[in-house]
Amino acid sequence: MLNNSRCIIVGGGSSIREERYDIPVTNIPIWNAIKSECLFTANWSFLYCEPTIALYSDYQFFVTQKELLDKLPMVVSIKDGYYDRKDSVKIGNNLTLLKGSSEYHGKDSWKLGFFSRHLTGIWSINFALRCGFEKIFVLGLDSCAINGHTHFYDDSQIGKHTWLGQERCGVGFNEQGGYKTIAYNTPTALNNFWFKPFENEKDKIINVSPKSAINTFSKWSYEQFYQYLKDNPVNINQDETRKDIRKLIHDRTIN
């Protein structure tokens, strides 16, 4: 049976770095602190820890990162017409695709579709809620720059990829000074539209990023977060957790 007391979603925001740019990103303290937890990684965050499940939303991410994703135990994403095309890249046995939706359906998301693949952080929160987790910690849900950094890995080449001959990147700033991740340029819409559907369940979610542009959820400092982990230790069985979530997905989505 799934231990759904808590999970951690690892996003890409620079707050994860805790302003420790004096050491390699692989050496920052967060990775050791969360290694025994149920971890859902969003996009490239799976490169820095061992995820229980890796999540993404853009099929182009899958195509460009397929070699790495195929090595993971379990990956979950949103369906797209691309995967049905004859010229599509073959999906691996570790990948589960769920129905997507432009509307929020709460507990009915399993059947009616998950909101929303617009941002992986949004759909990751919805997925964690639907899995029944009672407490969801979100790391790196900044949706803004902190001390000039948009992502905790923005001093590397991570986040950059080539698609149809053109370089694509949602990390950092464009030539006009705006965010390359377009949604970050509209914080009002992020709060009042994209994250608004979680209002009724917001008490289950804690954003470990005091400077985050997202104001829907309670915000904790890393000092609070580390103390909570120390006072409430867990050491989950990753394989059993994946098995239980696979069964949950099967039971909730089967016709």
C-alpha positions in Angstrom: 0.0 0.0 0.0 1.3 3.4 -1.0 2.8 5.5 1.9 1.2 8.8 0.9 2.1 10.8 3.9 4.4 13.1 1.9 6.4 13.6 -1.3 8.8 16.1 -2.6 8.6 17.7 -6.1 12.0 18.9 -7.2 11.6 21.7 -9.7 14.3 23.7 -11.4 14.2 27.1 -9.6 17.4 28.7 -8.4 16.2 28.7 -4.7 17.3 25.0 -4.6 20.8 26.2 -4.8 20.4 28.2 -1.5 22.7 30.8 -3.0 25.6 28.3 -2.8 27.3 29.2 -6.0 30.7 28.7 -4.4 30.4 24.9 -4.7 29.4 22.6 -7.5 25.6 22.1 -7.8 26.1 18.4 -7.2 27.5 19.2 -3.7 24.7 21.4 -2.4 23.1 20.0 0.8 19.7 19.4 -0.5 20.5 16.2 -2.4 21.7 14.3 0.7 18.8 15.7 2.8 16.1 14.2 0.5 17.7 11.0 -0.8 15.4 8.8 1.3 12.2 10.6 0.3 9.5 10.0 -2.4 10.8 12.3 -5.1 9.0 13.5 -8.2 11.5 15.4 -10.4 10.4 18.0 -13.0 12.3 18.1 -16.3 16.1 18.2 -15.9 16.1 17.8 -12.1 16.3 14.0 -12.5 20.0 14.6 -13.4 20.8 15.6 -9.8 19.0 13.0 -7.7 17.5 9.6 -8.0 13.8 10.2 -8.6 11.0 7.9 -7.5 9.3 9.2 -10.7 10.6 11.6 -13.3 8.0 13.9 -14.7 7.9 16.1 -17.8 5.2 17.6 -20.0 6.7 18.6 -23.4 7.2 15.8 -25.9 10.2 17.6 -27.3 11.9 17.2 -23.9 11.3 13.4 -24.3 12.8 13.3 -27.8 15.9 15.3 -26.9 16.5 13.5 -23.5 15.3 10.0 -24.5 18.6 8.3 -24.0 18.8 9.5 -20.4 15.1 9.0 -19.6 15.2 5.4 -20.8 17.6 4.6 -18.0 15.2 5.7 -15.3 12.9 3.2 -13.4 9.7 5.2 -14.0 8.7 8.2 -16.1 5.3 9.8 -16.3 4.1 12.5 -18.7 1.1 13.9 -20.6 -0.2 12.3 -23.8 0.4 14.2 -27.0 -0.5 13.5 -30.6 3.2 13.3 -31.4 3.5 9.8 -29.7 0.9 8.4 -32.2 2.7 9.6 -35.3 4.5 7.0 -37.5 7.7 9.0 -37.4 7.7 9.5 -33.6 10.5 8.3 -31.4 9.5 5.0 -29.8 8.6 5.3 -26.1 10.3 3.1 -23.6 8.6 0.6 -21.3 9.3 2.8 -18.3 7.1 5.7 -19.7 3.5 6.1 -18.7 1.4 8.7 -20.5 -1.7 10.2 -18.9 -4.5 12.2 -20.5 -4.0 16.0 -20.4 -6.6 18.8 -20.1 -6.7 22.5 -20.4 -9.1 22.5 -17.4 -8.7 21.5 -13.8 -10.8 18.4 -12.9 -9.5 17.7 -9.4 -10.1 14.1 -8.4 -11.6 13.4 -11.8 -8.2 14.1 -13.5 -7.5 10.4 -13.9 -10.5 10.1 -16.3 -10.9 13.7 -17.7 -7.3 14.7 -18.0 -4.5 16.4 -16.0 -4.1 20.2 -15.8 -1.8 21.4 -17.2 1.2 20.6 -19.4 1.7 24.4 -19.8 4.2 24.1 -17.0 5.6 20.9 -15.6 5.4 22.2 -12.1 1.6 22.6 -12.4 1.0 19.1 -13.7 3.4 17.7 -11.2 1.5 19.2 -8.3 -1.8 17.9 -9.7 -0.3 14.4 -10.1 1.0 14.3 -6.5 -2.4 15.4 -5.2 -4.2 12.7 -7.3 -1.8 10.1 -5.9 -3.2 11.1 -2.5 -0.1 12.6 -0.8 -1.2 14.5 2.3 1.8 16.8 2.4 3.6 17.9 -0.8 6.9 19.9 -0.6 7.8 21.8 -3.7 11.4 22.8 -4.2 12.4 25.3 -6.9 8.9 26.6 -7.6 10.2 30.1 -8.0 8.8 31.3 -11.4 11.3 34.2 -11.1 15.0 35.0 -10.9 16.7 35.1 -7.5 19.9 37.1 -7.3 20.0 37.0 -11.1 19.5 33.2 -11.5 16.4 31.6 -12.9 17.4 27.9 -12.4 19.7 26.1 -10.0 21.7 24.7 -13.0 21.8 27.9 -15.1 25.6 28.0 -14.8 25.8 24.8 -16.9 24.5 23.7 -20.4 21.6 21.8 -18.8 18.3 23.1 -20.2 19.6 23.8 -23.6 18.7 21.6 -26.6 18.4 21.7 -30.3 15.1 21.1 -32.0 14.7 21.1 -35.8 18.0 22.9 -36.1 17.3 25.6 -33.7 18.5 26.0 -30.1 15.8 26.0 -27.5 16.2 27.0 -23.9 13.8 28.1 -21.1 16.7 29.0 -18.8 17.8 32.6 -18.2 16.8 35.7 -20.0 16.2 36.7 -23.6 17.8 39.6 -25.5 15.1 42.0 -24.3 15.7 41.2 -20.6 12.6 39.1 -20.2 12.4 35.5 -19.0 13.0 32.8 -21.6 10.3 30.8 -19.8 7.5 33.0 -21.1 5.1 32.2 -18.3 7.5 33.8 -15.7 6.8 37.2 -17.4 3.2 37.2 -16.2 3.2 36.6 -12.5 -0.4 37.8 -12.2 -1.6 35.2 -14.6 0.5 32.5 -12.9 -1.2 33.2 -9.6 -4.7 34.1 -10.8 -5.1 31.5 -13.5 -2.5 28.7 -13.7 -2.1 28.0 -9.9 -5.6 29.2 -8.9 -7.2 25.8 -9.3 -5.2 24.5 -6.3 -6.8 26.9 -3.9 -9.0 24.3 -2.4 -6.1 21.9 -1.7 -3.4 24.5 -1.0 -3.1 23.4 2.6 -1.4 20.2 1.4 1.3 22.0 -0.4 4.3 23.9 1.0 6.6 25.9 -1.3 10.1 25.8 0.0 11.0 29.2 -1.6 10.3 32.3 0.4 11.1 34.6 -2.6 8.9 32.6 -5.0 6.6 34.6 -7.3 3.9 32.0 -6.7 1.7 33.1 -3.7 -0.9 30.3 -3.7 0.9 28.1 -1.1 2.5 28.6 2.2 6.2 29.3 2.0 8.9 27.8 4.1 12.6 28.6 4.4 15.1 25.8 3.9 15.9 26.0 7.6 12.2 25.1 8.4 12.3 22.4 5.8 15.5 20.7 7.0 14.2 20.8 10.6 11.0 19.2 9.5 12.9 16.4 7.8 15.1 15.9 10.8 12.1 15.7 13.1 10.1 13.4 10.8 12.5 11.0 9.1 11.5 8.5 6.5 13.3 5.9 4.4 10.8 4.8 1.7 11.2 1.7 -0.4 11.5 3.2 -3.9 10.6 0.1 -5.8 7.6 -0.6 -3.7 6.4 3.0 -4.0 6.7 2.9 -7.8 4.8 -0.4 -7.9 2.0 1.1 -5.8 1.8 4.2 -8.0 1.7 2.1 -11.1 -1.2 0.1 -9.6 -2.9 3.4 -8.6 -2.6 4.7 -12.2 -3.9 1.4 -13.6 -6.9 1.4 -11.2 -7.8 5.0 -11.7 -7.5 5.2 -15.5 -8.8 1.8 -16.6 -12.1 2.1 -18.5 
